[in-house]
Amino acid sequence: MPPTTTKKFTPEIDAQLYDEFVAVAERNGQTKRHVLEEALRFYLHNVVPSQHLVRPEVMEEFEKFAARNHDLLQRLAR
């Protein structure tokens, strides 16, 4: 298997999120790099595509409907 090409970057993230990220890596005996790459891979391959499942115009109409029927939807939720 050929060596992987890598890129170095230094993001600044929320301190509590970083601590949780490090704890997960340590608990699972994984490197921080591995956990970060897996998280990015999951986000890019699963989350991003699902954000585009509903056409923007459909969401816009739904939001208008929800705004017009806010009281009714609140009563139904109860």
C-alpha positions in Angstrom: 0.0 0.0 0.0 1.5 3.4 -1.0 2.2 5.9 1.8 -0.6 8.4 2.4 0.0 12.0 1.5 -0.8 14.2 4.5 -1.5 17.9 5.1 -0.7 19.7 8.3 -3.3 22.2 9.8 -3.8 23.7 13.2 -7.4 24.5 13.9 -8.5 26.3 17.1 -11.5 24.5 18.6 -13.6 24.7 21.8 -11.5 23.6 24.8 -14.2 21.3 26.2 -14.7 19.7 22.8 -10.9 19.2 22.5 -10.7 17.6 26.0 -13.5 15.2 25.0 -11.8 14.4 21.7 -8.5 13.6 23.5 -10.3 11.5 26.2 -12.0 9.4 23.5 -8.7 8.8 21.7 -7.0 7.7 25.0 -9.9 5.6 26.1 -10.0 3.7 22.8 -6.2 3.4 22.5 -6.2 5.5 19.3 -4.2 8.4 18.2 -5.8 11.9 18.0 -5.0 11.8 14.3 -7.0 8.6 13.8 -10.0 9.9 15.8 -10.0 13.3 13.9 -9.7 11.6 10.5 -12.5 9.2 11.3 -14.7 12.1 12.5 -14.0 14.2 9.4 -14.6 11.2 7.2 -17.9 10.5 8.8 -19.0 14.1 8.6 -18.0 14.5 4.9 -19.5 11.2 3.8 -22.6 11.0 5.9 -23.6 14.4 7.3 -22.9 16.7 4.4 -24.8 14.6 1.8 -27.8 14.3 4.1 -28.0 18.1 4.3 -28.9 18.2 0.7 -31.7 15.6 0.6 -34.5 18.1 0.8 -34.6 20.8 -2.0 -34.2 24.3 -0.6 -37.6 25.4 -2.0 -39.3 22.6 -0.2 -37.7 23.6 3.1 -38.7 27.2 2.4 -42.4 26.2 1.9 -42.3 24.0 5.0 -40.9 26.9 7.1 -43.7 29.2 5.8 -46.3 26.5 6.7 -44.8 26.0 10.2 -44.7 29.8 10.8 -48.4 30.2 9.7 -49.5 27.2 11.8 -47.3 27.7 14.8 -50.2 27.7 17.4 -51.8 24.6 15.8 -48.5 22.7 15.8 -47.9 23.6 19.4 -51.3 22.3 20.4 -50.8 19.1 18.4 -47.5 18.6 20.1 -49.1 18.6 23.5 
